[in-house]
Amino acid sequence: MKKLFNNLSIRIAHLAGSPLAFVVAFLGVLIWLVSGPYYKFSTNWLLVISTISDVIIFLMVFSIQNTQNRDSKAIQLKLNELISADQKARDSFIGLESLTDEELAELDLEFQRLIERLDEKSPVHKIHSSIKREKAKRPTFYQQAENLMDHLIKSVESK
């Protein structure tokens, strides 16, 4: 049963992402819209498209999630293989996907501290330093929004 569901999910995911699926969905909506005047835009007419789309979405969520889970697991296994094959890589990084959010945040913080300690002249991490310098030059999102609002208010007041 599981193999059948996996194979079906793969096929559904590929079909759902195809141009043909888009065209079929677009034509379905177009036919539904054109039929509106014939059915006098009744509640039943609205219910048909709502029900059909809800059922399709409900089934697609499970199918696509199954495909995503399998793809994600395959990527994790490939990364684990690369980590185990590289002498310089830390074996403790194998299986990071099973850590809690707090543990991942702690590890992320460790890397942020490592980047801060690295010498700017290091060619591997030069990009980190240039990104930090560039970000420091830019106004924050809130500053940009405030500037925009000030500009809009001034333009309205001048009229």
C-alpha positions in Angstrom: 0.0 0.0 0.0 2.8 2.4 0.9 4.7 1.8 -2.3 1.5 2.4 -4.3 0.9 5.7 -2.4 4.5 6.8 -3.0 4.3 6.0 -6.7 0.9 7.7 -7.0 2.2 10.8 -5.1 5.2 11.1 -7.4 3.0 10.9 -10.5 0.4 13.4 -9.1 3.2 15.8 -8.1 4.7 15.7 -11.6 1.3 16.1 -13.2 0.1 18.9 -10.9 3.3 20.9 -11.7 2.9 20.4 -15.5 1.7 23.1 -18.0 -1.1 20.7 -19.0 -2.5 20.7 -15.4 -2.4 24.5 -15.5 -4.3 24.6 -18.8 -6.9 22.1 -17.6 -7.5 24.1 -14.4 -7.7 27.3 -16.3 -10.2 25.8 -18.8 -12.2 24.4 -15.9 -12.5 27.8 -14.3 -13.2 29.4 -17.6 -16.1 27.0 -18.3 -17.4 27.6 -14.8 -17.3 31.3 -15.3 -19.0 31.1 -18.7 -21.7 28.9 -17.3 -22.5 31.5 -14.6 -25.2 33.4 -16.6 -26.9 30.1 -17.6 -27.2 29.1 -13.9 -28.0 32.7 -13.0 -25.0 32.8 -10.7 -26.9 30.7 -8.2 -25.6 29.4 -4.8 -25.3 25.9 -6.3 -23.2 27.3 -9.1 -20.8 28.8 -6.5 -20.9 25.6 -4.4 -19.8 23.5 -7.4 -16.5 25.3 -7.9 -15.9 25.6 -4.2 -16.5 21.9 -3.5 -14.4 20.7 -6.5 -11.5 23.0 -5.6 -11.6 22.1 -1.9 -11.5 18.4 -2.6 -8.7 18.7 -5.1 -6.7 20.9 -2.7 -7.3 18.5 0.2 -6.0 15.5 -1.8 -3.1 17.4 -3.3 -1.8 18.5 0.1 -1.3 14.9 1.2 0.2 13.9 -2.1 2.6 16.8 -2.4 3.6 16.6 1.2 4.5 12.9 0.8 6.7 13.8 -2.2 8.3 16.7 -0.3 9.0 14.5 2.7 10.7 11.9 0.5 12.7 14.5 -1.4 13.8 16.1 1.9 14.9 12.8 3.4 16.9 12.0 0.2 18.7 15.3 0.4 19.5 14.8 4.1 20.9 11.4 3.3 23.0 12.8 0.5 24.3 15.5 2.8 25.1 12.9 5.4 27.1 10.9 2.9 29.1 14.0 1.9 29.8 14.8 5.5 30.9 11.3 6.3 33.1 11.2 3.2 34.9 14.5 4.0 37.7 14.3 6.5 37.4 17.9 7.5 33.6 17.9 8.1 32.3 17.3 11.6 30.5 14.0 11.9 28.3 15.5 14.5 26.5 17.3 11.7 25.0 14.1 10.5 21.3 14.0 11.5 20.9 17.7 12.3 17.3 17.6 11.1 16.3 15.7 14.2 17.4 18.6 16.5 14.9 20.8 18.2 14.4 24.4 17.1 16.3 25.6 20.2 19.3 23.3 19.4 19.3 24.5 15.8 19.2 28.1 16.9 22.1 27.5 19.3 24.1 26.0 16.5 23.3 28.9 14.2 24.5 31.3 16.9 27.7 29.3 17.1 28.3 29.8 13.4 27.5 33.5 13.6 30.1 33.9 16.4 32.6 31.9 14.2 32.0 34.2 11.3 32.5 37.3 13.5 35.9 35.9 14.7 37.2 35.1 11.2 39.7 37.4 9.7 38.4 39.7 7.0 41.3 38.9 4.9 40.3 35.2 4.7 39.2 34.7 1.0 36.6 32.1 2.0 34.7 34.4 4.4 35.4 37.8 2.7 31.8 37.7 1.4 30.5 37.7 5.0 32.4 40.8 5.8 31.2 42.6 2.7 27.6 41.7 3.4 27.9 43.0 7.0 29.4 46.3 5.7 26.6 46.6 3.1 23.9 45.9 5.6 25.2 48.5 8.0 25.0 51.2 5.2 21.4 50.4 4.4 18.5 51.9 6.4 16.3 49.4 8.2 12.9 48.4 6.9 11.2 50.6 9.5 13.4 53.6 8.7 12.5 53.1 5.0 8.8 52.9 5.9 9.1 56.0 8.1 10.8 57.9 5.3 8.1 56.9 2.8 5.3 58.0 5.2 7.0 61.3 5.8 7.3 61.8 2.0 3.7 60.9 1.5 2.5 63.2 4.2 4.6 66.1 2.9 3.2 65.6 -0.6 -0.4 65.6 0.7 0.2 68.6 2.9 1.7 70.6 0.0 -1.5 70.2 -2.0 
